[in-house]
Amino acid sequence: MARALLRHDKGFYRAAGHRHARQSLPSRTGHFRIEHVPALLPVPWLSAHFEDLLSQWPHRTDWQVRHLRRVSALKLAEMSGGDTWPDCAKTLDIPWHTAQQSLKIVRQELDSQALWPDFERAVERLAGQLDRDAGRVRYGRRRELLSSWQVPPPDWTELFQDLPQFGQGATTPTRATATVPIWAQVTQGDHLHSPVLRALRESGSSTQRLVASVNQLRTPANRKGSKRELLCRLTKYSDLLATACDRSVVSWPAGYAETGVRSARRHEVKSL
């Protein structure tokens, strides 16, 4: 009865996100929890459950789809955790203004094409799949463990070894450059919201150089030669780090990331 009385508008309960007294109530009964929700819907989830919606949205841009992935994550968070979308955004480490902008853009696009029912059906299908999935990833745990993590210097030395073609330009990859995409892959979060970049913003420092360096790696046209090889190494490292996070029962002791992951890399990745 309490759920039936909640205000529902354009895909979300308590859609306006007002921060007055409210009831924390998931908008559906299910088995997955908000800790199983990443900040950006993984592309395989999008392909598996949003095909019908995307087929009716022929002129979409990659940036609009990115907003859709973020809004879908917010909806999953509401389904499993309750509260307003600002609360869900905070739990997923999505800045409030970013979440608001994504909601605005997606609502405008889906409203204009009467696609909100398709959106809700797609998210419900995905929620049902998460309910049935016995191997759900605890993305919340990964975010917690990596909230202040950076690639340890010895690991970065090994990752960057024998890649001389980068030179010493302004966008030459650094340890911070590697940390950003690794964090994004492990947590399935937006690289622009990574802890490294967030710390720079909070300190008043410029993020321009680091963002440019990361974008040089992320741009598909640049994925060749040394950049392609470095990306392959970062992907392998990310997989190992994700496994280390999922196996961790308590908070990492000092040096865990350095010793545990490097040990795993020596045994599981024979050649980078």
N, C-alpha and C positions, 0 to 999 in steps of 0.2 A: 504494500500500500504506500509506503514511504517513497519508493522508487516511482510509482505511478503519479505521485503528486509533484515530483520535481519538474521544474520548468525545462522544456526541451525546445530548441530552436536551431535550425540549420545544422543538424548533425550532432549537436552537443547539448548535454544537460547543463543548467546554470550557464548558458552560453555567453552571457555578458562578462562573466569572470569577476563579478563584484566580490570584494574581500570582506563582506559582512559575515556575521555568524551564520554558519551553515552546517549541514549534516554531511559527514564523510560517508558516502554510500556508493559502492561500485554500481555502474549503470546496467550490469548484467551479472548473472550468477555463472561463475566459471572456475577453472582450476589454475590458470596462469595468474601471476601477480605482476605488479608494476615493475618489480626488479627484473622481470623477463622482457621488458620493453626497451629497445634501443632508442636513441634520440632521432635517428633517421631510419626509416623503414628500409631494410636491406633490399637490394635490387631483386634477388631471387624471390622474396616475398611479394614484391610488387608484380613481377612477371606471372607468378602463380595465381594470384587472387584478384588482380585489378585489370586483367586483359579486357573484359567486357567494357569497363568504364573507359579505358584508354582508347579502345577502338572507336568510341563515339566522340573522342576529343582529338580530331585529326590535326589541328594546327597548334598543338601544344609545343612548348619549348622545353629544353632540358632544365632551364631554371624553374619553370612552372611545375615540372614533375618533381623537382627537388622540394618545392614548397608542399606538394601533395604528400611526399614521403614524410615530411615533418608533421603535417596535420594528421596523417594516419597514425603516426606514433603517439601524438597527443590523444587521439581518440582511443587507442588501445590502453593508454595509461588511465584515462577516465573510466573505461570499462572495468579495469581491474582494481583501481585504487580509489575511485570517487573523487570528490573535490572539483574545484573549478579548473579551467585550463591554465590559469597562471600557476596554480599549485602543481599541476602535472608538469608544466614546463620547468618549474624549479627542481622537481624531483629528477627530471631528465637532463638537468644542467643546460637547458635551452634559455637564452636570455629572453626576458619578457617581451621586449620590443620585436625581437626576431619571431617569436611565436605569434604575436599579434599581426605582424605583417604577413606571415604565411597564411594565417586564417583569413585575412582580408582578401588576399589574392586568390586563394582556392575557392572561397565562397563566391567571389565575383564570377569566376570562370564556370563553376559548376551550376550556379544559379542561372546564368545566361543560357545554359544548355539543358536545364532541368535534369541535372545528373546527380543531385544529392541522394535520391533513393539508390542509385547505382553505387555511390560511395559507401553508404551505410551497409548495403548488402555485401560489398567487397570486404569491408572491415569485419563484418560478422563472420564471413567465411574464414578469414584469417584467424580471428579469435577462436573459432571452433577448432582450427588446425592446431593452434597453440594449446588448447585444452587437451587435445589428444596426444600431443607430443610429450613423450616421457623424458626426452633429452633436452629440455628447455635450457637455453643459456641464461645465466644470471648476469645480464648486462649491467645491472646496478652494482653488483659486486666488482665487475671489471672497472667500472668508472671509479669506484671507491679506491681500489688498489692502485690505480694509475693517476690519481688526482694530483700527485706531486712528483710523478716519475719522469725521468729522462733517460735516454739511452746512456748506459754507463760508458765512460771514456774508453776502457779497453774494448768493449763491444764495438764502439764506433770506429776505433782504429782498425779492427778486423773487417768490419763491413766496408770500409772505404779503401781497403788495401788494394794495391795494383790498379787503381783507377785514376791515372794521371791526366787524362784528357780534359778534366774539368778546369784545370788552371786555377787562378786565384781571383776570379772576377767577383762582382758584387753579389751574384746569385749562386756562387759556388756552394754546394751543399755543406752544411755544418751538422754538428751533433743535434742542434735544435731542429734543423730541417728534417732530419731523419725521425726525430721524436714525434713530430706532428702527424705524418701519415701513418706511422705505426699505431699511435693512440687512436686515430680515426678508424683504422681497420679493426683493431681489437675491440673497441667499444661500439663500433658502428655509429659513430657520432660525426658531427660536422667538423671538418678540420679547422675551420675558422673559429670554432669554440673550444679548441684544445686548451688544456691548462697552461701550456707554454705561452700561447698568444694571449690568453686571458691575463696572465701575470704581467705581461708587458703593458697591456692596456691599463691595468690597475695601478701600475707604477708610473704611468705617464710617459712611458717610452714608446718610440715609434715601432710599429709592426711591419712597416713597408718592406724592409729588406728581407725579413724572414718570410713574409707572405709571397714575395716575388720569387724567392728561392724555392719554396714549396711548389708554387705554380709552375715553375720550370720543369719540375719532375712530373707534375700531374697532367700537363698538356700532352694529349695523345701524339701530336706531331713530333714531340721531342723524345719519344720513347724508342731510342736507338742508341747503339754504341754503349758508352759508359753509363749513360742515364738509364738505359733499359736494364743493364746488368745490375745497377744499384737498386732499381725498383724490384727486380727479382729477389735480391738479397733481403730487402726490407720486407717483402711479402713472406718469405720463409721465416724470417725472424719474428714477424707478427704472429704467425701460426704457432710458433713455439711459445711465445709470450702469452697468447690466449690460453693455451693448454696449461701453462704455469698458473695463470690466474684462476682457472676453473678448478684446479687441484688444490688451491690454497684454502685451508679451513679457517685460519686466523690471519690477522694482519701480518704482512711480511716483516720479518725482523730486518735490522739494518744489514745491507749487503745481499739480501735475498735475490733481488733482481739481477745483481751483478754475478753472483756465484751460481744461482740456480739456472738461469737462462743460458749463461755461457757454457755451463756444464752440459745442458741439454743440446746446445748447438754443436758442441764438440762430438757428441755421440750420435746425434740424429742428422746433422747436416755435415757430411764429410767434405764437401767442396762448395764454397760460396763463389 
